[in-house]
Amino acid sequence: MRILSLDHLVLTVADPDRTVAFYHGILGMEETVFGGGRRALSFGSQKINLHTAGAEFQPAAHKPTPGSGDLCFLVESLEDVIARLREAGVEIEEGPVTRTGACSPLRSVYIRDPDGNLVELSEPQAVVIAGADDHAGEGGA
């Protein structure tokens, strides 16, 4: 078996309207409505399905709880993100700091969504391969 990628994840939230306002209005995700009024937040080729606490779509996590998420989103420009957060009055809890991502080092800031989920917004950094030959392709053996 081989896993290809993440398609979607689910956040259990106290107030879907507040959650959509935050992720759409501040972070720029698109709201999607599907399957009889279910709501999701879409970005790139991924989405976050929203479950309302106490009325989760089944099957659901064993203990669905608002505020238990810890999410990391890749962004194009961390400087643009910081400016947007300041403009929106969103407190940056930590950062910018350097972190390790799945594919590269990251430069990140941390914020909280309306349920208290930790949201990391990260700009991928160039990967430097230690010991790489700076003169590769210039001839010689």
N, C-alpha and C positions, 0 to 999 in steps of 0.2 A: 504494500500500500504506500502511496505517496500523496501527501497533502499538497495542494497547489497554491492556495492563498486563502485569505480571510474574505468571506462574502459579506457577512453582517454580524453584528453583535446586538445584544438587547440591554437596554438600561431600564430598570424599574424606577419610576419617578413619582413624586407626590402630586405634581401638577403639570400635565403635558403642555398646557398653554404656556406656562412660564418657561419650561424647558425649550420649547420651539422658539420662543421669543429670544432666548439667550443664544442658542446654537445658530439660529438663522440671522437674527438681528445683529449679533456681535461677531460671531465667527464666520458668517456667510454661507452656512450649509443651506440646502434646499429642503423644504418640507415636502414629503411625499405622502399621499393618502392612498391606501390600498386595502384589499380584502375586507370590505364591509366597514370601512371607516377607521381601520388601523392606521396609525401614524408612524412615520419614520423620518429621519434626517439623512439626506444623501449628500455625498461629496465624492468626487472622482468616481471610481467604480465600486465604492463601498457604501454601506448605509448602517444606521443605528435604528433598530426598531424600538419603539417606546411602549412600555407596559405601565399602566397605571397601578400603583401599589394597591393591593386588595382586590384588583380586578384583572389579574394577569391573564394573558392568552396562554392556554395550555397546549402542550406541556411547558412548564416554566422551571426556572432554577429551584433548587430545594428550599432555599431561604431568600427569596427575592426581597431586596431591601434598598430603598432610595439612599443614595450617598455612599454606596459600597464600591463604586467604580474607580478605577485608576487608569486613565486613558492617555495615549500619546498620539498626537496628530503632527504630521510633517507639513511644514509651511514653506513657501517660496522665500520670504524675507522676514526674519525675526524683527528687524527694525520696523517694518510696516506693521507687524503684529503688535509690538510694544506701543507704537503710536495709536493704533486703533483701540487698544485696551485703555490707554490713558484718556482718549477722547470719549469713550463710553463709560468712564468712571469705574472700570473693573480693576480691583486691587491685584497686583502681581505679588504672589505669596513668596516666591523665590526666583532669583535669576536676574539676568542671564547667567547660566551655569553650563559647564561642559558635562555631557552625559554620554553613555555608550548606547547606540541604537542597534537595531537588527542588522543593518547593512553598512553603517558608517558612524563615526563620532557625530554627536549632535550638540548644538548650542540651543538651550532651552529656557523657557520661562514656565512657571507653574501658577495656575489660577484655580478657582473653585467655581463649579456651576451652581445653579439654584438649589440643588439637592445636597451640595457639599462634595460631589465627586471631584477628585483631583484630576485636573486637565493639564497635561504637559503639551506645550506648543513648541515644536522643535524644527530648527533649520539644519538639514544635513550639512556636514563639513567634508571637505576634500579628504580623501583617504591617502595617507602617505605610507608607502610600503618600505619598511626598513631594509636597507641593503640593496635597494633597486639600483641597477646600473644606469646612471644618468646619461651615458653615452651609447645606449642601445641603438642599434640601427645605423651607426656611423662607420660601419666597416670594421675590419680587424677580426681577430679570432680570440 
